[in-house]
Amino acid sequence: MTENPPGGPGEQGSQWYDGEAGPLVRPYAMTGGRTQPGPTGVAFDLIALVTLDPAAPGMDDGTALGPEHRTLIELCRTETQSVAELAADADLPVGVVRVLLGDLLELGCVTVSRPVPPAHLPDERILREVIEGLRAL
């Protein structure tokens, strides 16, 4: 068992420090108490793809973006990623990532490609006919 440093669990004012994890930041602190992404109310599906817009305004403006925003930008810098991948790689709850992505979307830093609804996908029967036609060649 590890010993807790001063200000660790069990001491007054200890809610912001964990002996093993270090300083803690609550999710609502990262999002400014918000639970919904931006005033536009955009809903981010877990498989929605997020792409960084390198020409976006505010990318170098340190006042508009917090450290979590910058983490998401860095993760998107190398490749397009899904909302679920960003949450896992940033080690943040999905709800927090959705709110932060809403901020980045409103600033024009990222673009989001939403998944195609199942109703708009081709019928399975048509796809099977295409496969059979290709096999016949």
N, C-alpha and C positions, 0 to 999 in steps of 0.2 A: 504494500500500500504506500502510495506517495504522500509526502507531507505537503500540506497546503501552504503557499507563501502568504505573507501578510495581505489581507484583503481577500483571501481565498474563501471557499464555501464555508459557511458557518459563522463568518464574522460579519459585523455590521457593514453594509454597503457592498456585500459580496456578490450581488446579483449580476454584476458585469464581468466577473472573472471566474474561470474554472481552472483548477489546479493542473489538469492534464491538457485541456484545450487552449488555455490562455484567455485573452480578453474576448468577450462575447459581444456580438452586435445582433440585436433582435431584428427579425425580418421587417417589422414595421418601421424601424429606424432607417433601413436602406431605401424604403419606398416613400418615406415622408408620411407614413400613416395611410397611404393609399392602398386599396385592394383591387382596383380596376385600372386597366391601362389607359391613361390619358383621357382627356375630355371627349375624344371621338368614340370611346368605348369599344375599341377594336378587340375582337376576340382572337387569341392566338391558339390555334390547334397545336397539339403536341408534335405533329408531323409537318407543320408549316415550315417552309425553308426560309432562312434569314440570310441575306446577302449584304455585304458591306458596300456602301456607295462611296468610293474613294474621293469623289469630287464634292462630297456633302459639306454643307456649311456647319460650323461648330465643332468639327473634328479636332481642331487644335486649340479650341477655346477651353481652357482649364476651368473656367467658372461654371460652365453649363453642364459639365459631366462629372459625376462622382466616380470613385474608384471601381465600383461594380459596373457602371456603364462602360468604363474603359476596358475592363476585363472582357466584357461581351464583345466589344469592338475588336480587341486583339484576337479573340477566338474566331471571329468571322473574317479576319484579315487574310488568313491562309486559304480558307475554303468556305463554301456555303454549308451551313449547318441547320439542323432542325432545332426547334425550340427545346425538345427533350435532350438533345445532345448538348446544347448550350447550358442547360440547367445542370447536367451531370458534370460537364467539364469545368464549369465555374464553381461547382459545389455549392449551389444555391437552390432554394426551393423553387419549384416551377412557378408558383404564384408570384414570387418576387421577380423572376426572370421575365414573366409576362408584363408586369408593370414597367420594368426597366426598358424592355423592348418597345413598349408604347411610347416612352419618352424618346428613345432613339429614332423611332419611326416619325414622330412629330417634328423632330429636329432635322429630318431628312438624311440621317446618317446610315440608315439601313432600308432595304426593301424587303417585303415579305411576299412570298409566293404561297398562296393557300392551296391545300390539296383539292383535287377535283372531286366534287361530290359523287357518290356512287350512282346517282340517277343520271349523271352526264357521261358515265363510262360506256364504252361499247357493250352491246349485249354479248353474253358468253357464247351464244349460239353462232353469232357472226364470227367471233374469233376462232371458234372450232372449225368453221367452214374455211376460213383463211388458212389455217394450219393444214387442214386436209388438202386444200388446193396446192399449197407449197410442197407437200409431200408427194403429190401426184406429178410434180414437175420432174 
